[in-house]
Amino acid sequence: SSAEPSGREFVISRVLDAPRETLWKVWTKKECLRWWGPKGASISVVALDLRPGGIFHYRMRMPDGQDMWGRWLIRQVVEPEKLVFVSSFSDEAGVLTRHPLHASWPLQVLSTITFAELQEKSLLTVQWLPVNATELERKTFDEGHDSMQQGWTGTLDRLADYLSSYSTS
């Protein structure tokens, strides 16, 4: 069906210095999601309803003062192992919009986040695939793997920093 993900999957993993339960918390608690997003952005959580069919809606204020909005439409919540959601850019009201900087970026990206125990640490894996994508959107996604690698590396650096301060608090 057209709702099936397609294209070349993007995958990034990171070993994080925190137990899996902590990692789950910082991905799923409204007050913890400040780390989310690109380096230099500040995040405001508009809504977080963590259940299948629920939505995480947020504003990213970029270093230049520009606001970008995003949302996750949550598909699956398997605490503390897995979070599956469709990630999109949105407007202030949570309505889907195009990527502000890339007109041919897929409107919807299926995100599967897995949390695995690793002794005292955790292995986080992010898998991304376009959903309902046109051929051009899939091509844009496939060609964007390097920039996704950079973007996610920055985001996961922020997560690692956040975890280091979180565990001491």
Secondary structure as UniProt FT lines:
FT   TURN            2..3
FT   STRAND          10..16
FT   HELIX           20..28
FT   HELIX           30..35
FT   TURN            39..40
FT   STRAND          42..48
FT   TURN            52..53
FT   STRAND          55..61
FT   TURN            63..64
FT   STRAND          67..78
FT   TURN            79..81
FT   STRAND          82..90
FT   TURN            92..93
FT   STRAND          96..97
FT   TURN            103..104
FT   STRAND          108..118
FT   TURN            119..120
FT   STRAND          121..131
FT   HELIX           135..143
FT   HELIX           145..166
FT   TURN            167..168
//
